[in-house]
Amino acid sequence: RVRGGGGARRRLLRSDFLLIQPEGADRYYGFRDVFEVDRRPVRNRDERLAKLFLDGTASADRQIEGIRSESALYNIGAVERNFNTPTYALLFLRASHKLRFEFEGTTDVSLPLGLDDLSATEEIYVLRFRETWPRTIIRGRDGRNMPAEGRFWIESESGRVLATELNVEDQLLKATIAVAFEKNEELGHLVPSEMRERYDNHEEVSRVDGTATYS
């Protein structure tokens, strides 16, 4: 839902969410495959997917960029973003990213954007992170740095991440993405259950709110 900047708009998407590791890549990437927009099937979806995943000549970097572009294709509002996938913040816990961030515990356990409180869950440790590396992971449309900060809600006994919060802000944009995870009995793993996002465009004085549920 978009408010301000010339009026209010809403968009309803249905999609599949996949974790994909392109050949030659060292990690998985979240991919949102939208198949319905405002209750209408997406046109040329099969052709785009075939081109993205079956093109044997595409390099890993090109395929990764294609995954990011496809995932962001139906975002609403005048805010460019390709980091609004439910597993994105988990990237910052990788050992290869350790030097990019400062981590510290915090007593602030409140979840942002109205996600359900985790206070009833036993033994939660909340870990705050702040990106300090000169070149940031998330970049603006003109290549500008957008340092990330946020929190992880971690189950103390198992080390499992129950929720994440990701914030980025600069002179043009403020973004918050909050994700809750729950155990999938069939898979035996935690999976995303809900993602809420908010983007404030300082330039256009507009706000984009989004909610995604996973089943």
C-alpha positions in Angstrom: 0.0 0.0 0.0 1.3 3.5 -1.0 0.2 6.7 0.8 1.2 10.2 -0.2 3.2 11.3 -3.2 0.1 11.8 -5.4 -2.5 9.5 -3.9 -3.0 6.1 -2.3 -2.6 2.8 -4.2 -2.8 -0.9 -3.3 -1.4 -4.0 -4.9 -2.1 -7.7 -4.1 0.6 -10.2 -5.1 0.7 -14.0 -5.0 4.1 -15.6 -5.4 6.4 -18.5 -4.7 9.5 -17.9 -2.6 12.5 -20.0 -3.5 16.1 -20.2 -2.2 18.4 -20.6 -5.2 22.2 -21.1 -5.4 23.4 -20.1 -8.9 26.2 -22.2 -10.3 29.5 -20.6 -9.1 27.9 -18.7 -6.3 28.9 -19.2 -2.7 25.5 -18.8 -1.1 21.8 -19.1 -1.7 19.7 -16.1 -2.9 16.0 -15.5 -2.1 13.9 -15.4 -5.2 10.3 -14.1 -5.3 8.4 -15.6 -8.3 5.3 -13.5 -8.7 2.6 -15.4 -10.6 -0.5 -13.2 -9.9 -0.9 -9.5 -9.6 -4.3 -8.1 -8.3 -5.9 -11.5 -9.0 -4.6 -11.6 -12.6 -2.0 -14.1 -13.9 1.4 -12.7 -14.8 2.0 -12.6 -18.5 5.2 -14.2 -20.0 6.1 -15.6 -16.7 7.3 -19.0 -18.0 9.4 -17.3 -20.7 11.2 -15.0 -18.2 11.9 -17.9 -15.8 13.3 -20.1 -18.6 15.6 -17.2 -19.7 16.7 -16.7 -16.2 17.4 -20.2 -15.1 18.0 -22.2 -18.3 20.4 -19.9 -20.2 23.6 -21.9 -20.0 25.6 -18.9 -21.2 24.7 -16.6 -18.3 27.5 -16.0 -15.7 26.8 -16.4 -12.0 26.9 -12.6 -11.6 24.4 -12.1 -14.4 22.1 -14.7 -13.0 22.2 -13.2 -9.5 21.4 -9.8 -10.9 18.5 -11.4 -12.9 17.2 -13.0 -9.7 17.3 -9.7 -7.9 15.6 -7.8 -10.7 12.8 -10.4 -11.1 12.2 -10.5 -7.4 11.7 -6.7 -7.3 9.7 -6.5 -10.6 6.2 -5.9 -9.0 7.3 -3.8 -6.0 4.9 -0.8 -5.7 5.8 2.8 -5.0 8.6 5.1 -6.1 11.2 3.2 -4.0 13.8 1.0 -5.7 14.7 -2.0 -3.6 15.8 -5.5 -4.2 16.6 -6.5 -0.5 13.0 -7.1 0.6 13.2 -10.9 0.7 12.5 -12.6 4.1 15.9 -14.2 4.4 18.0 -11.2 3.4 19.0 -10.1 6.9 20.3 -13.6 7.7 23.1 -12.9 5.2 24.7 -10.7 7.8 25.3 -13.6 10.2 27.6 -15.4 7.7 31.2 -15.7 8.9 32.3 -14.0 5.6 30.5 -10.9 6.7 31.6 -10.8 10.3 34.2 -8.0 9.8 31.5 -5.7 8.2 29.4 -5.4 11.4 29.5 -4.6 15.0 27.3 -6.9 17.2 26.1 -6.4 20.7 23.3 -7.7 23.0 20.3 -5.5 23.8 17.4 -5.6 26.2 15.0 -4.0 23.6 13.0 -7.1 22.7 10.0 -5.3 21.1 9.3 -6.4 17.5 8.8 -3.6 14.9 5.8 -2.9 12.6 3.3 -4.8 14.7 4.8 -8.3 14.4 3.5 -10.6 17.2 5.5 -10.4 20.5 7.9 -13.1 21.3 7.9 -12.5 25.0 6.1 -15.8 25.7 9.0 -17.7 24.1 11.5 -19.0 26.6 15.1 -17.7 26.7 15.4 -15.3 23.8 18.6 -13.3 23.2 18.3 -10.2 21.1 21.4 -9.3 19.1 21.8 -5.8 17.6 24.0 -5.3 14.5 25.4 -2.2 12.8 27.3 -2.2 9.5 30.6 -0.3 9.8 32.4 -1.4 6.6 33.3 1.5 4.2 31.4 -0.1 1.3 28.0 -1.3 2.3 26.2 -4.4 1.1 23.0 -2.5 0.2 23.5 0.2 -2.3 21.3 3.1 -3.5 20.2 3.5 -7.1 23.2 5.8 -7.7 25.6 3.5 -6.0 25.5 5.4 -2.7 26.2 3.6 0.6 23.2 2.5 2.7 24.5 1.1 6.0 22.3 -1.6 7.5 21.4 -2.0 11.2 18.8 -4.0 13.1 18.3 -6.9 15.4 18.1 -10.7 15.5 15.8 -12.5 18.0 17.7 -15.7 18.8 16.5 -18.8 20.7 19.3 -19.1 23.4 19.3 -22.9 23.7 19.3 -23.8 20.0 20.7 -20.6 18.3 17.8 -20.5 15.9 16.8 -17.1 14.6 13.1 -16.5 15.4 12.8 -13.0 13.9 14.9 -10.3 12.1 14.8 -6.6 11.8 16.6 -4.7 9.0 16.8 -0.9 8.8 18.5 1.3 6.2 18.3 5.0 6.0 19.9 7.9 4.1 18.8 11.4 3.0 16.4 9.9 0.4 14.9 6.8 2.0 14.2 5.1 5.3 13.4 1.4 5.2 12.4 -1.2 7.8 11.8 -4.9 7.1 10.7 -7.2 9.9 10.4 -11.0 9.5 9.0 -13.7 11.8 10.0 -17.4 11.4 8.2 -20.5 12.7 8.9 -24.2 12.5 7.6 -26.1 9.6 6.8 -29.6 10.9 7.1 -31.2 7.4 10.6 -29.8 6.8 11.8 -29.8 10.4 13.2 -26.3 9.9 12.2 -22.7 10.7 10.8 -20.9 7.7 9.4 -17.4 7.2 5.9 -17.0 8.4 5.3 -13.2 8.0 7.3 -10.2 6.6 6.3 -6.6 7.2 8.0 -3.7 5.4 7.9 0.1 5.5 9.6 2.6 3.2 9.5 6.3 3.7 10.5 8.3 0.6 11.8 11.6 2.0 12.0 13.1 -1.5 8.4 12.4 -2.5 7.0 12.5 1.1 5.4 9.1 0.6 5.1 5.9 2.5 4.9 2.3 1.3 3.7 -0.4 3.7 3.7 -4.1 2.8 2.8 -7.4 4.5 3.7 -10.8 3.2 2.4 -14.1 4.7 3.9 -17.5 3.9 2.3 -20.9 3.9 
